């Protein structure tokens, strides 16, 4: 009997969508019959579209590529034909993961097939990024990414590891997807907790994810967690992580057309495609080329002791700056090489926007004092302040992060490039996303809510960053627990995020490590980087020793490099301006 979990008290909505999770064995006919039964149950409940897991056709117990070819499906084979007939019978859409033979043996593609209510195949997506062992059996897809316009809405297909990196879902969002349909075969708990909700948030789209669940008792289980997620990352309904079942929810698909996110503004207008050219450049022509794959075993460790200087506005300006200077001295005495201060640490929340000229004047004085402290205590610092350009005809103000070296010299100046709706009222956007290649390491800077824009840290990674310093004021807890964690997971670069004491999310600073893969590592640890935190609201200092050598180990397993596996030729839409009108 099928377990079903409808969302209780579902509101009136445009369309009812569902996700099925199960464990596909070696009996292809039985797997097809189970899918049909799920469709029958869903149809009786008024569900219009059901998403099924990856490789719903068959368990992958193949010994080699030749056997994989022999036991995989054809588009006109019995498994696909059975589901097409069922969709036609019930008048339903289905998205089903099927391992499909390529044009020649032994090439097999991991495919997601969108079937319409008349039984016709509307689109076939070939998975472009694989999870580890899949590289030994399958051929990555190279077809252009597409969004399919249907009476239900605009649907974008992705599959499992396509979503543990940002590129495929960002392209689909840019192409106008209102709904992501994601077929997974994942043993990682990070899909449910991070990847699926975050990819919905980043592009403000609905996300229906269906994963395999269970498996042999003596192995690491497939994690289930099939769910339907709103454009703001809320899970409407989830099938859990332990048993097979079908979930559904009613959604208003047009909600995803409103790209305005509180605090950020329009997330399409926030983008800076004029700066994204390196996303299309072959890896061999970028600094990251020397960092791809496993780390060179002869590379020496590159230790860097980093301190989070968690201090921000308290009582008055002088008190705040004095406390910051004390934190700097204390960090240096503890042996820190680099200290990072929070977003606009010496200002009240929102103060720079009310009087940017005065904020720039104050910032100039504070910057001088920070430079003196860096030189006195022989420590590198990152500080976020307001900058003015005296050479401009009219006053220009920038939201600027500075990297100050241990002689007090400015080693890097990053002007925030992605301005939110408040920034845009007073600041001028920066024109570059640079990396400073210094004697302590290759360091990039990111400011505040840019953590929600995956292209920022992706570009810093491609430009050779070993560590990204991130002055911030967390706007919601997911910024730390999802977005910042993901930025390290998808790029394998250390991320040091230091937040204000009064951050709206009420969560402390965070250091996420680019943990190097080790043979025998449990799957959850292969995928999910480790992190350390401070407490919210306390003037606290976390000192951690990071090995920058780990940022040269891009492997997430024996075969998967989440940076080196990129296919720049597929990402052209990321360089285009996107408006709702352009996709209607």
N, C-alpha and C positions, 0 to 999 in steps of 0.2 A: 504493500500500500504506500502511496506517495505521501510524504509529509508536505503540507502546504501552510504557508505563513502569510496570509493577506495582512496588509497594514490595517489595524483597527481604525475606526472613525475616519476613513479616507474621505477627503473633501471632494466636492464636484470638481472634475478636472477634464482636460481635453482627451487624454488617452491613457489607457491602462497598459503598463509594460511589466514584464516579468523576467526573472533570472532563475535558471535551473542549475542545481549542482548535484553531481554524482561521481562515482568512480567507474570509468569505462574499462571493462576487462578485455579479454582477447576474443570474445564472441561478438563479431561485428553485427550479426543479425539481431542479437539480443540488445546490443547498444542502440541500434536503430529503433527497435520496438519500444525501448524505454523512452527515447526522445519523443516518439509518437504519443506515448501515454501522457507525457508531460504536456504536449501540445493539446491533447484532448481535454485534460484537466484545466489547462489555462483557458481554452476556448469556452468551456462551460462557465468559467468565472468572468468572462468578458474581457480577457487579456487580448490585446491586439498584436503584441510583439513579444517573443521570448528569446532571450540570449542563452546559448548553451556554452559549455566549457570548450577550451582548446582540445584537440584530438578526441572529440566525442566519439569518433568512429572506432578507436582501438587504443588499448594500453600500449605504450612504447617499450616493448621488451626485446627490441631488435639487437642482434649481435653485431651488425655492420650495416653499411649503406645499401648493400645489395639486398639484404633481407628487408630492410626498411622499404625499398622500392617494391619488392615483391608483395608485401602485405599492406601497402598503402592503397588509397582509393583513386579512382578517376572521377572527373566531374560528371560523367554520364554513368557512373557505377551504381551498384544497388543501394549503397548507404545514402548517397545524395538523392537518388531517385525516390527512395522511400520517404525522405523528409519533404521533398518537393510535392509528392502526392498528398502528404498529410497537410501541408500548408494550404494546398488547393482545396482539400476536403473541408478544412475548418475555416478557410478564409482568413488566414493569419500570416503575419511576417515572422520569420525566424532568422537568427544569426547563429551559425553553428561552426565550430572549429573542426576542421577535417584535414588530415595529412594527405596531400594531393600529389600525385606523380607529376613530374615536370615533363618537358618535351622529350628528354632522352634519359635512359638509365645511366647511373643510379640517382639522378636528381629528383628530390622530393621537396615540395614546399609546404611549410606550415601555413595553412590557409584558413581564412574566415569567410564564410559564404553567406551573403544576404539573399534570402529567398522571399519573394513577394507572395501576396495572398492568392495569386493565380497559379502559384507553383513555379513561376519563372525565376531564374537566377538574375538578380539585379546587379550584383557586384561581387567580385572575388578579391580579397585583400591578401597579399602574401606578407607574412611577418618579416620585418626588416632587421630586428634586433633579437638575438636568441639568448636564452638562458643556458649558459655553460655547455653541458653535454650535447645540446642540440646542434652545436657547430660540428660535431662528429658524424651527424646523420643527415642533416638537411642543408638546403641552399637558401641563403637569405634572399628575400624579395628585393627586386630593383624596380618594380613598376611605379609609375607616378602615383602619389597619394591622391585619393579622390574623396569627395563628399557626395552622397547620393540623395537627390531631392525626391522625397516620397510624400504621399498624402498625410503621413504621420508627422513629417518634419524632415529636416536635413540631417542625415545619419552619416557619421564617420566611424569606420571600423579600425580597431587596433587590437593587438594581441599581447597580453602579458608583458614580456620584456620590452615591447614597444613603448610601454608606459613607465618603465623604471628609468628611462631617460626622457628628457623633455621634448625632443625634436619632433617626433611623429604627432603627439597630441597637439603641440603648438601649431604645426602646419594644418592639421584638421580644423582647429579653431579658427585659424586665419582664413581657411577656405569656406567658413560659414557654418560649420557643424553646430547643430542645436543639441544633438544627442550623441555621446560616445557609446558604442557597443563594444565591449571588451571581453573577449573569450580568453580565459586564463587556464594554465596548468601549473599552479605555483605551490611550492612548499614553504614560501616565505611569509611570515606574519606581517611584513611591511606592506603588502598589497592592500589589505583591509585597512590598515592604520595610517598609511602615508600615501602611497602612489595613487590609488583610486580617488580618494577625496581631493587630494592636492591637484591632480590634473583637471578635475572639475572646477576647482576654485580658480586656477590660473587662467582658464579661458572662459569661465562663467558659463558652463554648459552642463546639461544633465549627463549622468554617467551610469550606465547599467553594466555591471561586471558579474560574470558567471565563472566560477572556479571549480576545479576538481576538488573532491573532498574524500578523506579516508585513505585507504590503501592497505597494503600488508602490514600486519601488526609489528613485524620485526624491522620496519623501515621508518624513515622520517615521513610523517603523514603529509598528504596534500591538505592545504590549510582551509579550504572552503572560504567562508566569509563573503559569499556572493551577496551583492547589495545593490540598492538603487540610491544614488546620491544626487542631491540638489546642486544647482550651480554655485551655491555658497558653501558646499562641503558637508551638509547635513545628511546623514544616512537615514533615509525614510524607513527602510526595512532591510533586515539582514538575515540570512539563513543560518548564521552561526558557523562554527568551525568544526563541528563534530559529526553531523549527519546529513544524509541526502535530503533534498527537498526543493520546493518551488516557492519563490516569493514574488509578490507583485505590489505595485502601488500605482495610484492615479497621479499623473503629472500634467501640468500645463506647459507644454513644450515651448510656448512663446516667451516664457519667463527668461529663457536664455538669450533672448534678443536684446534685453536691457543690459548693456555692458557697464553700467555705472555701479561702482563698488564704493561704499562709504569710506571716506578717507583717502581713496586713491583717485577717484573720478572715473572717467571712461577708460577701461583697460586697453582698448585699442588705441586711443589717442595717447596713452601713456608710453606706448612702444616707440622705439627709435630705429626704424629700419635703415635709416641713413648711416647708422653706425654698425650695422650687422654684417658687413661684407665678409668678414673672416669666417662667418658660419658657412659660407659657400666655398671656401678655399680648401684645397687638398691638404691633409694633415702634414704631408711631407714638406710643405712650404711654410709651416708655422713653427714657432718655438716649441710647441708641445710634442713635436715629432720625436725629440730625444727622450720623452717621458712616457711614451706609450708602451704597453705590454708590461711584462714583469721587470722589476728593478734589476739593474746590473749587479750581480753578486759582488763585484769588486768595488762598488760605490761605497765610500765611507759614510758613516752616520753624519747627519747634519743637525745637531741638537740646537734648539732654540727655546729658551725659557721665556714664557709669555705670561703676563699678569693682566687680569681684568680689573681695571680701576673703576669700580662701580660707585661713582659719586656724581651727584647732580644737584641742581638748585636747592639751597637750604637757607632760609632766613634772609640772606642778602648776597649780593654778588661777591664781595670780598671774602665773606665767610666761605662761600662755595669754592672760590679759586684757591684759598688757603688750604682747604681740605684736600683739594685735588693735588696741590703741591706736596702736601704731607704724604698722600698716597704714592706719589711718584718716588719720593725719597725712600719710603718704606719698601716699595717694590725693588728698588735698586739695591737696598741693603740685603734683601732676601735673595738676590742673585738674578733678578729678571733682566733680560736683554731688551725686551719690548713690552711696553705697557699701552693699553688701549682704553681710551675714555669714551663715555656714551655720546649719543646724539645731542648736539647743542647743550653740553653738560652745564655750561655757566649761565644758561638762560632759563627763565620760567617757560613752561609749556606754551608754545604758540607765540612767544614774545618776538622772535625775529620777523615774523610776518606783519606785526603791528607797526614796526618802525625799523626797516632794514638798514637805513642810514646809521641810526644810533647803534644797532646791533653790529654793523661793520666796524664802527669806531671802537666799540668795546672789544670786539674780536681781535683787532690789531694789537691792542694792549695785552690781552690775554695770551695771544700767540707769542709775543715777545717774552713774556714771563715763562711760558712753557719751553721755549727754545733755551732760555737761560738754565732752567731746571734740568733739561736733557743734557746740556753740556756739563753742568756742575756734577750731576750724579752718574754721568756716562751711561745713559739709557736711551733707547729709541722710544719714540712716542707716536701715537695716532690720536689726533684730536679733530673734532668737527666744529666748524665755526662759520661765520658769515664773512665772505670776502667781497671787496669792491675792486673794480678795475679802474684805476685812475687815468688810464690812457684813453678811455672811451669818451666820446663827445658828450654823451648823457650818462648819468650814473647807472652802472650795471652792478647787480649784486648776485652773488653765487652762494649756493649751499655747498661748502667745500670741506673735504677731509684732507688733512695734512699728515704726511709721514715725515717726522723730524728725526734726524740721526743723532748719534751720541756726541756730536760736536755742536749741536744746536742748528744745523743746516737743514733746510727743507729738501728732503730727498724725493718727494713725490707730492703733487698737488692734484687732487681729483675733485673736479666740479661735478656735482650730481647731474647725471644725464637724463634720468627718468623722473620728471617732476609731477608730484601729485597735485590734486586740485587746490591745496593750500599753497604749496611751493610756487605754483604757477602764478599766484597773485603778486609775487614780489621778486622771484628769482629768475635768472637767466639759465637756461639749460647748458650744461657742459657739452663739449664737442669731441670727447675722446674717453675711452675706458682703458687706461694705461696700466702697465705693470712695471714696478721698479725692480731692476735686477741689481741688488745691493750685496755688500759683503756679508750680511747676515741672512740673505736669502732673497728669493723672488717674491715680492709682496704686492698684492693688489688691494684695492680699497672699494668698499661698497657701503652705501649709506641707507639706513633706515628701512623703509618699505620697499626698497629695490630688491629685497630678498624674495618678494613675490614675482619678480621678473626673471625667469630662468636664464634669459639671454645674457644678463650681466655677468654672472659667475661663469657661464659657459665661455664667454669671450675671454675673461681673465684666465681661465684654464687653458684655452687655446694659445694664449699669449705667454704661457709658461709659468703662471703663478704657482708657488708652492704653499703659500698661505694667503688667506684673504682676511683682512681686518674689517670689522663691521660695526661701527658706532650706530646704535639703534635705540628705539623706544618701542618695544613690542606692541603692536596694535591689537593683537589677539593671540591667544595661547598657541594657536596653530602655526603662527609665524615662526615660533621656536621649534615646536615639536614636529611639525610637518615640513615647512618650507626650508628652514635652515638646515635641518637634518638631511633633507633631500639634496640640497645643493652640494653637500659633501659626498653623499652616496652616488650621485650621478656623475660627479667630476673627480672624485678621489683627491680632494685638496682640503687641507685643514681650514676650518672656518672659526674665527674668534669673534663672537657677537657680544658686545657689552651694552647693557641697557640702562636706562635711567631708573632711579629709585621710585619714580612716580609713573612708571609705564602703565598704560591702560590694561594690559594683559595680566598684570600682577604676577609676573614670573621673572626670575632672575637672569643674569648673564649666562652664556653657554659657550663652551668650546667643543666643537665636533671634530673628531680626529679622522684623518684619512688612513684608517687601519689597513695595514698590508695584509693581503691574503696569505694564509698559511695552509699547506696541505693538511687535510683532516679536520679543517675548521667546520663546525656545525653550520648548516645552511643559513640559519637565522643570523649568525654572526658574520657570514660571508657577505650578507646583503645589507645589514643594518649597522652603520658606524657607531662606535661608542662615543659617549659625550659626558661632560662634567658640567655642573651647574652651581651657581650661587643662589642664595635666597632673595626673594623679593623684598624691597623696602629697607634693606640693611646696607650700610656702607661696608661692603665686604670685598675682599680681594682673593681671587683664585689664581694661584701660581701653578702652571703646568709646563712640563718639559715636553716639547713636541719634537719629533724627528722629521725634518723636512724631506729626508730620504723617502719617507712613506708616500709622499706626493708624486714620487717617480715610479711607484708601483700601482699602475692603473687597473690591475686585474681584480675582478670581483669573484674569480673562481679560476679553474684550470684553463678555460678558453675564452671567457667573456671579459673584454675590455670595454667599459661603457663609454669611453671617449673614442678609442680607436675603431670601434664598430660603427661609428657615425657614417652616413652616406650623404655627403654635402650636396650631391647632385639632385637629391630629392627635396631639398629644403628651400628651393627658390621662392615659394610663397612668403617666407619669412621676411623677404626684402621688400614686400609690397605694402602700401598703405591699405588699411582695411576699414571699411565702413559697412554698416548694416545694409545700406542701399546697394552696395556693390555686390552683395550675394543674394539679394532678393530676386 
